[in-house]
């Protein structure tokens, strides 16, 4: 059985974390790297390690020492556009802990890593005391994403039902801050 160490990413973890994230956007989303969406992947230190209220977690396979999964949190709420205006208003920057980059390499899935990482992120947000909500958006095409987020939170917007109004088919969730 593989054991994992979940910890705040250190500078030595950045290359491994970046590889997990880039693999996900290429493999799972099929978009590849898009600068306006993925600048944080290229420079995770600036986005997640430097700001006090942000964090990047990694799950490290203790057997191989490689990064098996990532999860990040920052204080930027969803932007409009591309997200619906009502979500940008409901989850303002500074008050919203947004979960980002919760990715698990395929060979490490179905072992509870995403749940463990999310629990740590929610604890981080709760300890901050300045966040009033935890928000995330996900692409339902990502393997296992919709089922995971439905089990952990509450769906607040399903753009698939709103595509005629300009939605991108993205799902938006709120995770209880308890």
Helices and strands as residue ranges (DSSP letters): E 4-8, G 11-13, H 14-27, H 35-42, H 44-44, I 45-49, E 55-61, E 67-74, H 85-90, E 96-104, G 106-108, H 113-128, E 133-139, H 145-152, E 153-158, G 159-165, E 170-175
